[in-house]
Structure formats: C-alpha cells, structure tokens
Amino acid sequence: MASWLSSLFSKTTHVANGYHEDIYAKVETDKSAAKETAYTVKVAGQEVNTKTTYETKFSENSGYTKIAPGQHIGFHTKQDLDGEVRVTIKTASGKEVCSNHPVQVNRSVIVDKNAQLKEAKYSTGPYGESKIWTDKQGNDHYPKNWG
C-alpha cells in the first residue's frame, strides 16, 4: 500500500536504454534547456527570421547522465505533478535521439533498439504497475528481446 501511495506523488521520470550502446540523458524542468540564438538572413532577396538551437558541451559534466544498455535511471524533479520536464538524449556515438522533448512529470521514456524514443506504459493503482520497458502500444523493449 505504501509503494502505491508513494507512486501517486512521485516526481520521477525514468529513461530506459534499450539501445545497444550507452546513451546520455538530461532531464530538466526548465523549458529553455536548449539555448536559442535568433538572427535574420536574406533568402532570394527577402529577410527571413531564423533561430538556431544549440546545446552545451555533450558530457556528463554538463548535466548528462550515462545509461548503459539494458539499464534505466530515474530523474527526480521538483516540478509539479501536472507539469512537464524536458528530455535530451544522445547515443555514445553521437546520434541525437531527442532534444528538449516534453514529457509529463512522473512519466517515463524508452530508447528502443533503433535509437527511437518511445513513451513508456503508465498505470497506477494497487494492481496496475508502470512498465518501464513496455511502450504505450504494449511492445516490450527490454534488451533480451533484441533481435
């Protein structure tokens, strides 16, 4: 009963790694996690407003957490339960899985075997448990199912 009750007030967003190499994840409550620079360019004689999004250096020192294949990590936030966090994930080889992707607080995501982001199944209550490796469509992404 206590674990069910605590799940109602959890502010933890999990990231599960179903990919074959390490991933690096950052979960932030600040919607401006990515820095933006605005500038104007001329295209075919017309001015076009453009913005470029870039991020700080990709490393654990800049807030990224390494998650090994087959592992998952919970990121606890101070955000309200009805709020959202922003998730940025990259693979060890540099592939961007997502950048500043919005996720509701207390929901989780999976990086699948193709380095695609999937939303994890979510259910609460005394008989329903969240399934960190199962996506919303019911597909299991646990590494034992790689093939």
N, C-alpha and C positions, 0 to 999 in steps of 0.2 A: 504494500500500500504506500509506503514512504517513497519508493522509487517512482511510482506512478504519479504521486502528488508532486514530487520534485520535477518531473518531466513537464508538468504544466507551467512551471515557472523558469524553465531552462532558457538561457540566453546563449546557447552554444550552437554554432554552425560547424558541422563536420565536413571535411574534404577527404574523400576516399580515392586512393590511387589504384585503378585497375589497369594502368598502362605499364608497359614492360621496362620502363626506366624511371629514375627518380623524377618527381615533379617538385616545383617550388610554388608555394601558395601564400597569398597575402589576403587577409580578411580585415576590412576596415569599415568603420561606421561613418567615416567622412565621405560624403558623396563626391567630393573633389579630390579623390585619391590620386587621380591622374592629373598632371599639370597640363594646362592648355595655353597655347600661345596663339593669339589672333593676329592676322595680317591680311593685307589686301594685295592682290595680284591682278594683272591685266591679261585677259584671255580674249583673243580676237577683238581687241580694242575696247573691251568692256571690263570694268572693275568688278572683281569677284572677291567677296569676303571669304576667307578660309581660316580654319583653325587646325592646328596640329597638336595632337595629343602625344605626350611622351612621358616616360616614367623614370624614376630614379634608377641608379645602377642596380642591375639584377643580381642580388646576392642575399644570403641570409642576414648580412649586416644591414641591409636596407629594409628589413621587415619581412622578408620571405622566409618561410619555414619549409625545410626539406621533408618530403614524404616519400618513403621507399615504396616500391611496387608491393601491392598486397596489404598496405597499411592505411590507416586513416587517423586523422588528428582532429580534435575538437578545438575550435577557436571560441573562447568565451568573450562576449562583448558586453558593454554597458548600455547598449541600445535598448529601447523599449521593445516588448514582445511583438507589438504590431508594426514595428519599424522594419528597416532593411539594412543589410550590410552590402558592401561591395567586395567582390571576389576577383582576384587576379591570379591566374595560374599559368606557369610556363613549364615546359619539359626541360630536362637536363641538357638536351641537345639544342635548346633554344626555340622550339616551336611554341607559339602563343596559343594556349587553349582558350583563354578568355581574358579580357581586360576590363576591370571596373564593372563587372557583371553584377546586376542587382539580385539579391537573394533575401527572402524574408527571414528575419531573425528566427532561430530555432528550427530552421530547415537545413538540409544538407545537400551536397552535390557529389557527383562521382565523375572521375575522368575515366572514360572507358578504354578498351584496348586499342582504339583508333585515335586516342587523344581528343575525343569529343566530350563536351560537357553534358552531363545528364542530371536531372533533378532526382534526388532520392525519394523513395516512397515515404510517406509520412502518415502516421496514425498514432493516436494516443488513447489512453484508457487502460483499464485493468487487463484487457485481453488483446489489445492492439499494440504492437510494438513497432517503432521505427525500424526500417530495414536499410542499413547504411549501404549495402551492396545491391539492393534492388531498386530499379528506377520506377517512375510513376506508371510505366506501361507493364510492369511486372517482370522485366528482364533482369536476370542475375548477372552482375558484372564482377563477381569475385574472381580473382586470378586463376583459381583452379579450373574455371570454365574457359580459359583462354584456348584458342584452337584455330 
